[in-house]
Amino acid sequence: MQHQNQPHFSADAPTTPCAGPTVTFSSAAADHKRGKKRGSYNCGRCGLPKKGHNCHTSITTTTTTDTTTATTTSSPIINTPTSRADSSASLSSTRPPPPRQPYTHFRRALSFDDDVRAGFPEPEPEVEEEEQEEEDFGYPSMDPEPGALPASCLWEILRRLPPVGLLSAARVSKSWRETSKRLWKAAEELRLRVPARAQVGFVGSVLQKCPGLVRLSLRMESDLDATMLACIAFSCPNLEFMEILKSDTAINRINGDELGRFVADKRCLKSLKMEGCSNLGGFVLCSSSLSTLWLSDLYSLSKMVFNCPNLKEISLEFYRQENDSTDLTTMVDGLGRNCLRLQNIHIASVRLSHSVVLALTAANLRGLRMLSLVLGSEITDASVAAIASSYPNLELLDLSGSSISDSGIGMICNVFPETLSRLLLALCPNVTSSGIQFATAQLPLLELMDCGMTICDPNSQNGIPDESSDWELRNTANHLIYQKLIIKHGRLKKLSLWGCSGLDALYLNCPELNDLNLNSCKNLHPERLLLQCSKLESVHASGCQELLIGAVESQVSNDFPAVENVLPCKRLADGSKRVRVPHFLSAQSCDDDKKRRRVERRHCNVLVS
């Protein structure tokens, strides 16, 4: 009977949906595969690994029924001639088989799996008999090629490649392709940029390679719609963290119903962050696993229902338009009734008012630690009093863009002296330098303070950046044109005074300060600047006078303590070069070594652009 040549299948190669039909093996073939010794060929006579042994088994010419059956069940192996003498013989011939044909253990091509081969001993020197068998069987040697990378090194290299680079690396060789497949399968986090002309199939083909994906971050340069959302839901069944960012040209077309279905179906989803949510219209989110929710670019929402009992962090940013019709009071009231475990709340909207704050304080969220209500011009000192009475354990308070005054800062200092570590009061025109100094003096745990655009010169036309143009008409008549600021604090690490064009004198004594923002402080005099901050690493001075920049560079370089080298230095015989010499090689005395030590100073970056 005519036998057809069978295709060769690697025993360890993973199958993919596009790899063709699934091949099933019989039990005899499976047992035969389990008996294979990985890392070396089996002897054609005795079936033992041929490396490092001399076969003394005599050749027999009889063929039993069991042997023929075992040979037939090994059909997945390529049918190759067993010797050069009968290589031209037909497979359909009925004459007695050649001497080496009756043996059951045919040699197979091994997959290059260095992770498994790592525990095998080094190959023995080749024997002449083995070399002859290598020629007879016609298989290439499976020993590692000279200069080939170990699997561990190849893994570390490939896992640092971006997704597109990893797809290209799979075309280099078989070992690279197998390592790439294992990397895709082992991937738990993926960051992918979707080009403008990319189709949904591109994202789907990449996501299907990662069945165990847990974290997904997409940078969308093309439009985002429900088809893309359905592709993500189908390809990532175990997704827990999803982030979707978009470029300025991309459009997010997902509506509220589609987002609600996605959140309800993904029962493992814990974190959802999405930009460009201007087309939601309204939504109902129901999830027992969701703990973090960030939505930006919201606009005129008819309804916002959050049925997420385990939600701990929420961030909602709305368009800065006065015609926004979103009812924030009803939304905050629903948050307080359905999300009792909230710890961090961030809401940015020009519709924020004192009534929204009262609805938030009535919710009695006992675990609240961080509260950020930004751009609410109707938030006043009365709102601060309501917050202070309901949430005395706040660690972060951000009331940027509000109408609070120094009195409100006084209430903050009286209630939060033992908990508050971050206070942000940017774009608050009623706050003066006296209130800022009082806050730094009364809040000993303060590590970050943002007072940008608080001390402004009303006569300055360019003192306000473009993004805060809404605040140009704020009442600043009660401010002094020029003010001075004196801050002495033992734990303050970051201080922002950007846009404080009404500040003409600054004195800082903050030994832990490492970041200082003086952008657009145009009226700050160089001779009235004193920085006693030994750990300062970055000073932002964009838009400042040249003399002020020079004064900053001079003071930060002088304030850093000198750090000496521990190794002495010695000149060459011709005096042309100075080299370091260890102590045991130096013939000079310790006094001479101290004189020749080079002084190194810590570096501080002054950023002017």
C-alpha positions as CSV (number, residue, x, y, z in Angstrom):
1,M,0.0,0.0,0.0
2,Q,1.3,3.5,-0.8
3,H,2.3,5.5,2.2
4,Q,2.2,9.3,2.1
5,N,4.9,11.3,3.7
6,Q,3.6,12.8,7.0
7,P,4.3,16.4,7.9
8,H,6.6,17.1,10.9
9,F,5.2,18.7,14.0
10,S,7.3,20.0,16.8
11,A,6.4,18.4,20.1
12,D,6.8,21.6,22.0
13,A,5.6,24.2,19.6
14,P,2.4,26.0,20.8
15,T,-0.6,26.1,18.6
16,T,-2.3,29.3,17.6
17,P,-5.8,30.0,16.2
18,C,-4.3,30.6,12.7
19,A,-1.9,27.6,12.7
20,G,-4.4,25.3,11.0
21,P,-6.3,22.3,12.2
22,T,-5.5,20.6,15.5
23,V,-3.5,17.4,15.2
24,T,-4.2,14.6,17.7
25,F,-1.7,11.8,18.4
26,S,-2.4,8.2,19.4
27,S,-1.5,6.9,22.8
28,A,1.5,5.0,21.4
29,A,2.9,8.1,19.9
30,A,2.3,10.0,23.1
31,D,4.2,7.3,25.0
32,H,6.9,7.4,22.4
33,K,7.2,11.2,22.9
34,R,7.5,10.9,26.6
35,G,10.3,8.5,26.2
36,K,12.4,10.9,24.1
37,K,15.5,12.2,25.8
38,R,15.5,16.0,25.3
39,G,18.8,17.5,24.3
40,S,20.4,14.5,22.4
41,Y,19.4,11.9,19.8
42,N,18.6,8.3,20.6
43,C,20.7,5.5,19.3
44,G,19.3,3.8,16.2
45,R,20.2,0.3,17.6
46,C,19.3,0.3,21.3
47,G,17.1,3.4,21.7
48,L,19.3,4.9,24.4
49,P,20.8,8.4,24.1
50,K,23.7,7.9,21.7
51,K,25.9,10.7,23.2
52,G,28.6,9.2,25.4
53,H,28.0,5.5,24.9
54,N,29.1,2.7,22.6
55,C,26.3,0.5,21.4
56,H,26.9,-3.3,21.6
57,T,23.5,-4.4,20.5
58,S,23.5,-6.8,17.6
59,I,21.4,-6.1,14.6
60,T,18.3,-8.4,14.0
61,T,16.4,-8.7,10.8
62,T,13.1,-10.0,12.1
63,T,10.1,-7.7,12.4
64,T,7.2,-8.5,14.7
65,T,3.7,-7.3,14.5
66,D,4.1,-5.1,17.6
67,T,7.1,-3.4,16.1
68,T,5.3,-2.7,12.9
69,T,2.4,-1.2,14.8
70,A,4.7,1.0,16.9
71,T,6.4,2.2,13.8
72,T,3.2,3.1,12.1
73,T,1.9,5.0,15.1
74,S,4.9,7.2,14.9
75,S,3.5,8.8,11.8
76,P,4.0,12.5,12.9
77,I,7.7,12.0,12.3
78,I,9.1,12.8,8.9
79,N,9.6,9.6,7.0
80,T,13.3,9.7,6.1
81,P,15.5,7.0,4.5
82,T,17.4,5.0,7.0
83,S,20.5,4.6,5.0
84,R,22.1,6.0,1.9
85,A,22.2,2.5,0.2
86,D,18.3,2.3,0.0
87,S,17.5,5.9,-0.2
88,S,16.1,5.5,-3.7
89,A,13.9,2.5,-2.8
90,S,10.2,3.0,-3.1
91,L,8.1,3.0,0.1
92,S,5.6,0.7,-1.5
93,S,8.1,-2.1,-2.0
94,T,7.2,-5.5,-0.4
95,R,10.7,-6.7,-0.2
96,P,12.3,-7.2,3.3
97,P,13.1,-4.0,5.0
98,P,16.8,-2.8,5.4
99,P,18.6,-3.6,8.6
100,R,17.9,-0.4,10.5
101,Q,14.2,-0.1,9.7
102,P,12.7,-2.5,12.2
103,Y,13.9,-0.5,15.3
104,T,11.1,1.3,17.0
105,H,13.0,4.4,18.3
106,F,13.3,6.6,15.3
107,R,15.2,9.8,15.8
108,R,13.3,13.0,15.9
109,A,14.1,16.7,15.5
110,L,14.2,18.4,18.9
111,S,12.9,21.9,19.7
112,F,15.4,24.4,20.9
113,D,14.4,24.8,24.5
114,D,17.4,25.9,26.4
115,D,15.4,26.3,29.6
116,V,14.9,22.5,29.7
117,R,18.4,21.7,28.3
118,A,20.1,23.8,31.0
119,G,20.2,20.9,33.4
120,F,21.7,18.4,31.0
121,P,25.5,17.6,31.2
122,E,27.9,18.9,28.6
123,P,28.1,16.7,25.5
124,E,30.9,14.1,25.4
125,P,33.5,14.1,22.6
126,E,32.0,12.6,19.4
127,V,32.6,9.0,18.5
128,E,33.2,7.9,15.0
129,E,30.2,5.5,15.0
130,E,28.0,8.4,16.0
131,E,29.3,10.6,13.2
132,Q,28.5,7.8,10.7
133,E,25.0,7.5,12.1
134,E,24.6,11.3,11.8
135,E,25.4,11.0,8.1
136,D,23.2,8.0,7.5
137,F,20.1,9.6,9.1
138,G,20.6,12.9,7.4
139,Y,19.5,15.1,10.4
140,P,21.4,18.3,11.2
141,S,23.2,18.5,14.5
142,M,21.0,20.0,17.3
143,D,23.9,21.2,19.4
144,P,23.8,24.9,20.1
145,E,25.6,27.0,17.4
146,P,28.7,28.9,18.4
147,G,27.8,32.3,19.8
148,A,24.1,31.5,20.3
149,L,22.5,33.3,23.2
150,P,21.3,31.3,26.2
151,A,17.6,31.2,26.7
152,S,17.8,33.3,29.9
153,C,19.7,36.1,28.1
154,L,17.4,35.9,25.1
155,W,14.3,36.1,27.4
156,E,15.7,39.2,29.1
157,I,16.5,40.9,25.8
158,L,13.2,40.2,24.1
159,R,11.0,41.1,27.1
160,R,12.4,44.7,26.9
161,L,11.2,45.2,23.3
162,P,8.0,47.1,22.4
163,P,5.2,45.0,21.0
164,V,6.1,45.9,17.4
165,G,9.7,44.9,18.0
166,L,8.7,41.6,19.5
167,L,6.6,40.8,16.5
168,S,9.6,41.5,14.3
169,A,12.0,39.4,16.5
170,A,9.8,36.4,16.0
171,R,10.9,36.2,12.4
172,V,14.6,35.8,13.1
173,S,14.8,32.1,13.9
174,K,12.9,29.3,15.4
175,S,14.3,29.8,18.9
176,W,13.4,33.5,18.8
177,R,9.9,32.6,17.6
178,E,9.4,30.1,20.4
179,T,10.7,32.6,23.0
180,S,8.5,35.3,21.6
181,K,5.4,33.1,21.9
182,R,6.3,32.3,25.5
183,L,6.7,36.0,26.2
184,W,3.3,36.8,24.8
185,K,1.7,34.1,26.8
186,A,3.4,35.2,30.0
187,A,2.7,38.9,29.5
188,E,0.5,40.4,32.2
189,E,0.9,44.1,31.3
190,L,0.8,45.6,27.8
191,R,1.3,49.2,26.7
192,L,0.3,49.7,23.0
193,R,0.1,52.7,20.7
194,V,-2.6,52.4,18.1
195,P,-1.7,54.4,15.0
196,A,-4.2,56.6,13.2
197,R,-4.8,54.2,10.3
198,A,-4.8,51.0,12.4
199,Q,-7.9,48.8,12.2
200,V,-9.6,46.9,15.1
201,G,-8.0,43.7,13.8
202,F,-4.5,45.0,14.6
203,V,-5.4,45.4,18.3
204,G,-7.3,42.1,18.3
205,S,-4.4,40.2,16.8
206,V,-2.0,41.5,19.4
207,L,-4.4,41.0,22.4
208,Q,-5.1,37.4,21.4
209,K,-1.4,36.6,21.8
210,C,-1.8,37.5,25.5
211,P,-4.4,35.3,27.1
212,G,-3.2,36.1,30.6
213,L,-3.2,39.9,30.2
214,V,-4.1,41.7,33.4
215,R,-3.0,45.4,32.7
216,L,-3.7,47.1,29.4
217,S,-2.8,50.7,28.4
218,L,-3.8,52.0,25.0
219,R,-2.6,55.2,23.4
220,M,-5.3,55.8,20.8
221,E,-4.3,57.9,17.7
222,S,-7.4,56.5,15.9
223,D,-11.0,56.9,16.9
224,L,-12.3,54.8,19.7
225,D,-15.7,53.1,19.4
226,A,-17.8,50.3,20.7
227,T,-16.1,47.8,18.3
228,M,-12.8,48.4,20.0
229,L,-14.3,48.0,23.4
230,A,-15.9,44.7,22.4
231,C,-12.6,43.5,21.0
232,I,-10.9,44.2,24.4
233,A,-13.7,42.5,26.3
234,F,-13.4,39.4,24.1
235,S,-9.6,39.1,24.0
236,C,-8.8,39.9,27.6
237,P,-11.1,37.8,29.9
238,N,-8.9,38.4,33.0
239,L,-8.4,42.1,32.6
240,E,-8.1,44.0,35.9
241,F,-6.6,47.4,34.9
242,M,-7.4,49.3,31.7
243,E,-6.3,52.7,30.7
244,I,-7.2,54.4,27.4
245,L,-5.5,57.6,26.5
246,K,-6.1,59.5,23.3
247,S,-4.3,62.0,21.1
248,D,-5.7,65.4,20.2
249,T,-6.9,64.2,16.8
250,A,-8.6,61.0,18.0
251,I,-12.3,61.0,19.0
252,N,-13.9,58.8,21.7
253,R,-17.3,57.8,20.3
254,I,-18.3,55.5,23.2
255,N,-21.6,56.3,24.8
256,G,-22.8,55.7,28.3
257,D,-24.8,52.5,27.6
258,E,-21.7,50.9,25.9
259,L,-19.5,51.8,28.8
260,G,-22.0,50.5,31.3
261,R,-22.2,47.1,29.5
262,F,-18.4,46.8,29.4
263,V,-18.0,47.5,33.1
264,A,-20.8,45.1,34.0
265,D,-19.4,42.3,31.8
266,K,-15.8,42.6,33.1
267,R,-16.3,41.1,36.5
268,C,-12.5,41.2,37.3
269,L,-12.1,44.8,36.3
270,K,-10.6,46.8,39.2
271,S,-9.4,50.0,37.6
272,L,-10.7,52.0,34.6
273,K,-9.2,55.2,33.3
274,M,-10.5,56.8,30.1
275,E,-10.0,60.1,28.3
276,G,-12.2,62.0,25.9
277,C,-15.6,60.9,27.4
278,S,-17.5,63.8,25.9
279,N,-20.1,61.5,24.1
280,L,-21.2,59.5,27.1
281,G,-24.4,61.5,27.6
282,G,-25.2,59.6,30.8
283,F,-24.3,56.3,32.3
284,V,-25.0,53.7,34.9
285,L,-22.0,51.8,36.2
286,C,-22.6,48.6,38.2
287,S,-19.6,46.6,39.4
288,S,-18.7,44.8,42.6
289,S,-14.9,44.7,41.7
290,L,-14.3,48.2,40.4
291,S,-12.1,50.2,42.9
292,T,-10.6,53.0,40.7
293,L,-12.5,55.1,38.2
294,W,-11.0,58.0,36.2
295,L,-13.1,59.8,33.5
296,S,-12.1,63.0,31.8
297,D,-13.6,65.5,29.3
298,L,-17.1,64.9,30.6
299,Y,-19.8,67.2,29.3
300,S,-23.6,67.7,30.0
301,L,-24.4,64.4,31.6
302,S,-28.1,63.6,32.0
303,K,-27.5,61.0,34.6
304,M,-24.6,59.6,36.6
305,V,-25.3,56.5,38.6
306,F,-22.5,54.7,40.5
307,N,-23.4,51.3,42.0
308,C,-19.9,50.3,42.9
309,P,-19.8,49.3,46.6
310,N,-16.0,48.7,46.5
311,L,-15.1,52.0,44.8
312,K,-12.2,53.7,46.6
313,E,-10.9,56.3,44.2
314,I,-12.9,58.4,41.7
315,S,-11.7,61.2,39.4
316,L,-14.2,63.2,37.2
317,E,-13.0,66.1,35.0
318,F,-15.5,68.1,33.1
319,Y,-15.1,70.6,30.2
320,R,-14.5,74.1,31.4
321,Q,-17.7,75.5,29.9
322,E,-20.3,77.5,31.7
323,N,-23.1,75.9,29.7
324,D,-22.4,72.5,31.1
325,S,-25.8,71.1,32.4
326,T,-24.5,68.3,34.7
327,D,-26.2,68.2,38.1
328,L,-23.2,67.7,40.3
329,T,-25.3,67.9,43.5
330,T,-27.3,64.9,42.6
331,M,-24.2,63.0,41.4
332,V,-22.4,63.6,44.7
333,D,-25.4,62.6,46.7
334,G,-25.5,59.3,44.8
335,L,-21.8,58.7,45.4
336,G,-22.4,59.1,49.1
337,R,-25.2,56.6,49.2
338,N,-23.7,53.9,46.9
339,C,-19.9,54.2,47.4
340,L,-19.3,54.2,51.1
341,R,-15.7,53.1,50.8
342,L,-14.5,56.1,48.9
343,Q,-11.0,57.3,50.0
344,N,-10.0,59.7,47.2
345,I,-12.3,62.1,45.4
346,H,-11.2,64.4,42.6
347,I,-13.8,66.6,40.8
348,A,-12.8,69.4,38.4
349,S,-15.7,71.5,37.1
350,V,-16.7,75.1,36.9
351,R,-20.1,74.0,38.2
352,L,-18.8,73.2,41.7
353,S,-20.5,75.2,44.3
354,H,-21.2,75.4,48.1
355,S,-24.3,73.2,47.6
356,V,-22.1,70.4,46.1
357,V,-19.8,70.6,49.1
358,L,-22.8,70.3,51.5
359,A,-24.0,67.2,49.6
360,L,-20.6,65.7,50.0
361,T,-20.3,66.4,53.7
362,A,-23.8,64.9,54.2
363,A,-22.6,61.6,52.7
364,N,-20.4,61.0,55.8
365,L,-17.6,59.1,54.0
366,R,-15.6,58.0,57.0
367,G,-12.7,56.7,55.0
368,L,-12.1,59.8,53.0
369,R,-8.4,60.8,53.0
370,M,-7.9,62.9,49.8
371,L,-10.4,65.6,48.6
372,S,-9.8,67.6,45.4
373,L,-12.5,70.1,44.3
374,V,-10.9,72.1,41.5
375,L,-12.2,75.2,39.6
376,G,-15.1,75.8,41.9
377,S,-15.3,79.6,42.0
378,E,-18.4,79.4,44.3
379,I,-16.5,77.4,47.0
380,T,-15.9,79.8,49.9
381,D,-14.7,79.8,53.4
382,A,-18.1,78.4,54.5
383,S,-17.4,75.4,52.3
384,V,-14.0,75.0,54.1
385,A,-15.8,75.0,57.4
386,A,-18.2,72.2,56.3
387,I,-15.3,70.1,55.0
388,A,-13.3,70.6,58.2
389,S,-16.2,69.6,60.4
390,S,-17.1,66.4,58.4
391,Y,-13.7,65.1,57.4
392,P,-11.0,65.8,60.1
393,N,-8.6,63.1,58.8
394,L,-7.7,64.5,55.4
395,E,-4.2,64.0,54.1
396,L,-4.6,65.9,50.9
397,L,-6.8,69.0,50.2
398,D,-7.0,70.6,46.8
399,L,-9.2,73.7,46.5
400,S,-7.4,75.3,43.5
401,G,-9.5,77.8,41.7
402,S,-11.8,78.5,44.7
403,S,-12.7,81.7,46.4
404,I,-11.3,80.9,49.9
405,S,-9.3,83.5,51.8
406,D,-6.8,83.6,54.6
407,S,-9.6,82.9,57.0
408,G,-10.3,79.6,55.3
409,I,-6.6,78.7,55.5
410,G,-6.8,79.4,59.3
411,M,-9.6,76.9,59.6
412,I,-7.6,74.3,57.7
413,C,-4.6,74.8,60.0
414,N,-6.8,74.4,63.1
415,V,-8.4,71.1,62.0
416,F,-5.6,69.3,60.1
417,P,-2.3,70.0,61.9
418,E,-1.6,66.3,62.5
419,T,-2.8,64.7,59.2
420,L,-2.5,67.2,56.3
421,S,0.7,66.6,54.2
422,R,-0.4,68.1,50.8
423,L,-2.2,71.5,50.4
424,L,-2.9,72.9,46.9
425,L,-4.4,76.4,46.7
426,A,-3.4,77.5,43.1
427,L,-5.6,80.1,41.4
428,C,-7.0,81.4,44.6
429,P,-7.0,85.2,44.2
430,N,-8.1,85.9,47.8
431,V,-5.1,84.2,49.4
432,T,-2.1,86.4,50.4
433,S,1.4,85.7,51.4
434,S,0.4,86.0,55.0
435,G,-2.0,83.1,54.7
436,I,0.7,81.0,53.0
437,Q,3.2,81.7,55.7
438,F,0.6,80.9,58.4
439,A,-0.1,77.5,56.7
440,T,3.6,76.5,56.6
441,A,4.0,77.5,60.2
442,Q,1.0,75.6,61.5
443,L,1.1,72.4,59.4
444,P,4.3,70.6,60.6
445,L,3.6,67.5,58.3
446,L,3.3,69.5,55.1
447,E,5.4,68.1,52.3
448,L,3.8,69.6,49.2
449,M,2.3,73.1,48.7
450,D,1.0,74.7,45.5
451,C,0.3,78.4,45.6
452,G,0.6,79.1,41.9
453,M,-1.2,82.3,40.7
454,T,-2.2,83.4,44.2
455,I,0.1,86.4,44.6
456,C,-0.4,88.2,41.3
457,D,0.3,91.7,40.0
458,P,-2.9,93.1,38.7
459,N,-1.0,95.5,36.4
460,S,0.8,92.6,34.7
461,Q,-0.6,91.6,31.3
462,N,1.4,88.5,30.7
463,G,1.5,87.1,34.2
464,I,-1.3,84.7,33.7
465,P,-0.8,81.7,31.5
466,D,-3.2,80.9,28.7
467,E,-4.7,77.9,30.4
468,S,-5.9,80.1,33.3
469,S,-7.4,82.9,31.2
470,D,-10.7,82.3,32.9
471,W,-9.3,83.9,36.0
472,E,-8.0,87.1,34.6
473,L,-11.0,89.1,35.7
474,R,-10.8,87.9,39.3
475,N,-10.8,90.6,42.0
476,T,-7.3,91.3,43.2
477,A,-7.8,94.8,44.3
478,N,-7.3,93.9,48.0
479,H,-3.8,92.5,47.2
480,L,-0.6,94.5,47.7
481,I,1.1,95.0,44.4
482,Y,4.3,93.5,45.7
483,Q,4.6,91.0,48.6
484,K,7.3,89.1,50.4
485,L,7.2,85.5,51.4
486,I,9.2,83.9,54.3
487,I,9.0,80.1,54.8
488,K,10.8,78.0,57.3
489,H,9.8,74.4,57.3
490,G,11.6,71.2,58.3
491,R,9.7,68.7,56.1
492,L,8.5,70.6,53.0
493,K,9.8,68.9,49.9
494,K,8.0,70.6,47.0
495,L,6.9,74.2,46.7
496,S,5.2,75.8,43.7
497,L,5.0,79.6,43.3
498,W,4.4,79.6,39.5
499,G,2.8,82.8,38.2
500,C,3.3,84.8,41.4
501,S,4.1,88.0,39.6
502,G,3.2,90.1,42.7
503,L,6.1,88.5,44.7
504,D,9.2,90.6,45.0
505,A,11.0,88.9,48.0
506,L,11.5,85.3,48.9
507,Y,13.3,83.7,51.8
508,L,13.3,79.9,52.1
509,N,14.8,77.9,54.9
510,C,13.7,74.3,54.0
511,P,16.4,71.7,54.4
512,E,14.3,68.9,52.8
513,L,13.1,70.9,49.8
514,N,14.1,69.3,46.5
515,D,11.8,70.9,44.0
516,L,11.0,74.7,43.7
517,N,8.8,76.2,40.9
518,L,9.4,79.9,40.3
519,N,8.1,80.0,36.7
520,S,6.8,83.5,35.7
521,C,7.9,85.2,38.9
522,K,8.9,88.2,36.9
523,N,9.1,90.8,39.7
524,L,11.2,88.8,42.1
525,H,14.3,90.8,42.8
526,P,17.6,88.8,42.8
527,E,19.0,90.7,45.8
528,R,15.8,89.7,47.8
529,L,16.2,86.0,47.1
530,L,17.6,83.7,49.8
531,L,17.6,80.0,49.4
532,Q,18.8,77.9,52.3
533,C,17.8,74.5,50.9
534,S,20.7,72.0,51.0
535,K,18.8,69.2,49.2
536,L,17.4,71.2,46.3
537,E,17.6,69.3,43.0
538,S,15.4,71.2,40.6
539,V,14.5,74.9,40.3
540,H,12.0,75.9,37.6
541,A,12.7,79.5,36.5
542,S,11.1,79.8,33.1
543,G,10.0,83.4,32.3
544,C,12.1,84.9,35.0
545,Q,14.7,87.7,34.7
546,E,18.2,86.8,33.7
547,L,19.6,88.4,36.9
548,L,17.3,86.2,39.0
549,I,18.3,83.1,37.1
550,G,21.9,83.9,37.8
551,A,21.2,84.5,41.5
552,V,19.4,81.2,41.7
553,E,22.3,79.3,40.1
554,S,24.8,81.1,42.4
555,Q,22.9,80.2,45.6
556,V,22.1,76.6,44.8
557,S,25.8,75.9,43.9
558,N,27.1,77.6,47.1
559,D,24.6,75.9,49.4
560,F,25.5,72.3,48.6
561,P,28.0,70.8,50.9
562,A,31.3,69.6,49.4
563,V,31.8,65.9,49.0
564,E,35.4,64.7,49.0
565,N,36.9,61.8,47.2
566,V,38.1,58.9,49.4
567,L,40.9,58.1,47.0
568,P,44.0,60.3,46.9
569,C,45.4,61.7,43.7
570,K,48.9,61.6,42.2
571,R,50.5,63.3,39.2
572,L,52.5,61.4,36.6
573,A,56.2,61.9,36.3
574,D,55.9,64.5,33.6
575,G,53.1,66.2,35.5
576,S,50.7,66.0,32.5
577,K,47.9,64.1,34.1
578,R,46.3,63.5,37.5
579,V,45.3,60.0,38.4
580,R,43.8,58.3,41.4
581,V,46.0,56.0,43.4
582,P,44.8,53.6,46.1
583,H,46.2,54.1,49.6
584,F,48.3,51.0,49.6
585,L,50.1,52.2,46.4
586,S,50.6,55.7,47.5
587,A,54.0,56.7,49.1
588,Q,52.8,60.1,50.2
589,S,51.7,60.9,53.7
590,C,48.1,61.3,54.8
591,D,48.6,65.1,55.0
592,D,49.6,65.3,51.3
593,D,46.7,63.1,50.4
594,K,44.2,65.5,52.0
595,K,45.7,68.4,50.1
596,R,45.3,66.7,46.8
597,R,41.7,65.4,47.2
598,R,39.4,66.8,44.6
599,V,36.1,68.4,45.8
600,E,32.9,67.3,44.2
601,R,29.7,69.2,44.6
602,R,26.1,68.0,44.3
603,H,24.4,69.2,41.2
604,C,21.1,71.2,41.0
605,N,19.2,71.7,37.8
606,V,18.0,75.2,37.0
607,L,15.3,74.7,34.3
608,V,14.6,77.8,32.2
609,S,12.7,76.4,29.3
